[in-house]
Amino acid sequence: MHVITRQKLSQFWRQHPDAADALKAWFKEAEHAYWRSPSDIKARYGSADFLPGNRVVFNIKGGHYRLVVQIHYNTQIVYIRFVGTHQAYDKIDAEKI
């Protein structure tokens, strides 16, 4: 998968250093993944939630943080739409962000 863009992740982990290792690990796995459908993601990330519009919500660092991505399976591109705390996540509409 081609992840766009790591910069959003690195900006977040500079503010929340305890999320750095988990976000770096997710990024590395996503970069090397070949996800053809949500079932490929679910097999690796059992707690991932799937939303309309090919959006996926990942729990980061044991659920302390949330990562919302939009995946284009046919082109193998992952767009990072949101990374934040649970409190910040509760304030957004993950289907539209």
Backbone bond lengths (Angstrom), bond angles and torsions (degrees), N, CA, C in turn:
res aa  C-N    CA-C-N  psi(-1)  N-CA   C-N-CA  omega(-1)  CA-C   N-CA-C  phi
1 M - - - 1.449 - - 1.527 108.40 -
2 H 1.290 114.33 146.63 1.457 120.45 174.50 1.537 106.51 -102.28
3 V 1.331 116.51 115.74 1.464 121.69 -175.36 1.529 109.66 -96.05
4 I 1.323 115.71 125.33 1.462 122.81 179.14 1.525 107.51 -118.65
5 T 1.221 121.49 113.46 1.433 133.26 -1.30 1.534 109.31 -131.78
6 R 1.297 115.35 144.77 1.463 120.39 179.91 1.524 111.53 -64.21
7 Q 1.310 116.46 -24.85 1.468 120.96 -178.04 1.527 111.95 -56.06
8 K 1.325 118.33 -38.44 1.468 120.49 178.18 1.520 110.67 -61.45
9 L 1.331 115.67 -38.83 1.467 119.41 178.85 1.520 110.87 -68.19
10 S 1.314 116.81 -46.33 1.471 119.32 -176.73 1.529 111.49 -66.67
11 Q 1.313 117.75 -34.54 1.466 119.79 175.32 1.524 109.97 -62.01
12 F 1.332 115.89 -40.56 1.454 119.60 -179.05 1.523 111.37 -68.28
13 W 1.325 117.91 -45.41 1.465 117.97 -176.61 1.518 112.70 -72.37
14 R 1.309 118.32 -18.23 1.467 118.67 172.38 1.531 109.94 -68.33
15 Q 1.322 117.04 -32.83 1.463 121.52 178.02 1.538 111.78 -84.40
16 H 1.331 116.02 -26.17 1.475 122.39 -178.68 1.532 108.16 -130.95
17 P 1.337 117.12 76.82 1.465 120.63 -174.82 1.529 114.44 -56.90
18 D 1.317 117.45 -26.15 1.464 119.30 179.98 1.530 112.27 -69.42
19 A 1.323 117.88 -13.24 1.466 121.80 178.41 1.527 112.36 -92.63
20 A 1.319 117.63 -9.65 1.469 121.55 -171.97 1.525 113.10 -57.97
21 D 1.321 117.73 -52.40 1.468 119.84 -176.68 1.524 111.88 -61.28
22 A 1.319 116.92 -43.29 1.464 120.67 -178.47 1.531 110.96 -66.63
23 L 1.321 117.80 -41.43 1.467 120.65 179.39 1.524 111.62 -69.18
24 K 1.325 117.07 -38.81 1.464 120.35 176.66 1.522 110.72 -63.59
25 A 1.326 116.64 -41.12 1.464 120.41 178.57 1.526 110.99 -65.22
26 W 1.339 117.12 -43.37 1.464 120.02 177.81 1.526 110.23 -60.56
27 F 1.326 117.07 -46.21 1.457 121.54 -178.87 1.525 111.16 -59.35
28 K 1.312 116.14 -45.83 1.470 120.12 -179.53 1.526 110.76 -61.80
29 E 1.318 116.98 -43.94 1.464 120.08 178.55 1.516 111.41 -64.93
30 A 1.323 116.84 -44.16 1.465 120.30 -178.62 1.522 110.58 -63.75
31 E 1.310 116.90 -40.29 1.467 120.72 -179.99 1.528 112.22 -60.47
32 H 1.309 116.77 -34.23 1.463 121.34 -177.46 1.532 113.02 -96.29
33 A 1.304 116.62 -0.68 1.470 120.39 -177.04 1.526 111.02 -82.86
34 Y 1.319 114.19 158.43 1.458 121.86 170.40 1.522 106.15 -129.21
35 W 1.315 115.42 86.67 1.454 121.49 -177.82 1.521 108.83 -90.33
36 R 1.321 116.50 118.39 1.458 122.02 179.52 1.521 112.11 -96.75
37 S 1.353 115.10 -20.68 1.460 119.68 -177.16 1.529 108.88 -163.24
38 P 1.334 116.88 169.52 1.470 119.26 177.58 1.531 113.22 -57.57
39 S 1.306 117.87 -29.90 1.469 118.91 -179.27 1.525 111.80 -64.62
40 D 1.334 117.57 -30.94 1.473 120.20 175.61 1.524 110.89 -64.12
41 I 1.314 116.09 -39.01 1.462 120.97 179.62 1.528 109.77 -71.46
42 K 1.316 116.24 -44.95 1.468 121.22 -177.85 1.531 111.41 -60.41
43 A 1.327 116.75 -33.63 1.466 120.58 179.02 1.523 111.87 -62.86
44 R 1.314 116.94 -32.09 1.474 121.38 -179.48 1.522 112.20 -96.91
45 Y 1.321 117.01 -36.67 1.463 122.67 -176.34 1.528 108.24 -120.79
46 G 1.308 115.95 84.77 1.462 121.35 -176.26 1.514 114.76 -60.84
47 S 1.323 117.16 -25.69 1.468 119.76 -178.26 1.528 112.85 -92.22
48 A 1.327 117.68 1.38 1.469 120.27 179.54 1.522 109.92 -64.18
49 D 1.310 115.08 141.66 1.470 121.46 176.59 1.520 108.45 -110.93
50 F 1.327 115.27 142.16 1.455 121.01 -176.71 1.518 109.67 -112.74
51 L 1.326 115.09 131.96 1.454 122.67 -177.62 1.522 109.21 -118.84
52 P 1.333 116.85 164.03 1.465 119.08 175.65 1.529 111.26 -57.33
53 G 1.317 116.09 156.55 1.454 120.72 177.93 1.514 113.25 77.65
54 N 1.332 116.82 25.86 1.468 121.73 179.88 1.522 113.21 57.07
55 R 1.321 115.13 35.85 1.467 119.94 176.25 1.524 109.38 -96.57
56 V 1.322 113.83 144.20 1.458 121.06 -179.55 1.521 108.04 -130.95
57 V 1.324 115.46 136.53 1.457 121.95 176.99 1.520 107.79 -109.73
58 F 1.327 115.69 120.73 1.459 122.54 178.36 1.521 109.15 -105.44
59 N 1.321 116.10 138.73 1.460 121.68 170.41 1.522 107.04 -85.06
60 I 1.305 115.93 129.46 1.469 121.70 -177.88 1.520 108.83 -115.00
61 K 1.322 114.38 137.94 1.468 122.43 178.74 1.530 110.66 55.96
62 G 1.328 114.20 57.44 1.453 119.52 176.46 1.517 113.56 65.47
63 G 1.326 117.40 25.56 1.457 120.76 178.06 1.516 114.63 89.87
64 H 1.330 117.38 5.33 1.467 119.65 177.45 1.527 111.89 -69.94
65 Y 1.314 115.31 -29.31 1.458 121.06 -177.28 1.527 109.32 -131.13
66 R 1.335 115.41 163.67 1.467 121.73 178.65 1.515 109.65 -125.66
67 L 1.318 114.71 142.69 1.453 122.81 176.21 1.518 107.34 -126.83
68 V 1.333 116.29 123.02 1.461 121.53 178.07 1.518 107.95 -111.57
69 V 1.322 114.81 126.82 1.463 119.97 178.22 1.518 109.24 -127.43
70 Q 1.310 114.64 159.37 1.456 121.18 172.12 1.519 105.91 -118.54
71 I 1.327 116.09 129.38 1.455 120.49 -173.79 1.519 110.54 -114.50
72 H 1.320 114.15 131.53 1.464 121.32 171.09 1.530 105.62 -104.82
73 Y 1.320 115.58 95.48 1.459 120.85 -174.56 1.523 112.41 -61.48
74 N 1.328 117.42 -38.16 1.463 120.20 -176.32 1.529 112.81 -68.33
75 T 1.321 118.15 -31.48 1.466 120.92 178.99 1.529 112.46 -102.71
76 Q 1.337 116.79 -3.49 1.469 122.23 179.05 1.524 112.07 60.59
77 I 1.333 115.26 43.72 1.467 120.77 177.83 1.520 109.48 -117.84
78 V 1.333 115.28 133.98 1.457 123.22 176.48 1.525 107.64 -114.25
79 Y 1.317 116.30 121.77 1.462 121.65 177.10 1.526 108.54 -102.90
80 I 1.301 116.46 122.45 1.459 120.35 176.53 1.523 107.42 -78.16
81 R 1.318 115.92 119.57 1.456 121.51 -176.76 1.529 112.08 -100.80
82 F 1.344 116.99 -30.41 1.467 120.75 -176.58 1.516 108.92 -161.85
83 V 1.306 115.75 140.89 1.461 122.07 167.12 1.520 105.81 -140.02
84 G 1.331 116.40 130.03 1.452 118.80 -177.10 1.511 113.13 -174.96
85 T 1.296 114.09 -176.15 1.463 121.42 178.09 1.530 109.10 -76.06
86 H 1.322 115.69 166.37 1.466 119.61 175.50 1.526 110.47 -60.29
87 Q 1.316 116.34 -39.35 1.464 120.61 -179.51 1.532 110.60 -61.73
88 A 1.320 117.07 -44.36 1.467 120.64 178.28 1.526 110.74 -67.81
89 Y 1.319 116.81 -37.94 1.466 120.99 179.02 1.522 110.92 -61.62
90 D 1.310 116.87 -38.81 1.465 121.04 -179.49 1.537 112.20 -63.89
91 K 1.316 117.53 -17.19 1.458 121.89 -177.72 1.535 113.45 -95.03
92 I 1.319 117.42 -4.75 1.459 120.14 -177.98 1.524 110.60 -108.97
93 D 1.306 115.69 165.53 1.456 121.57 170.44 1.525 105.52 -104.71
94 A 1.315 116.78 99.88 1.464 122.66 -174.00 1.531 112.45 -63.38
95 E 1.317 117.08 -18.44 1.459 120.21 177.72 1.520 112.56 -79.94
96 K 1.324 116.58 -15.42 1.467 119.66 -176.05 1.526 114.06 -118.82
97 I 1.299 118.00 -19.68 1.461 120.23 -175.29 1.526 111.36 -66.33
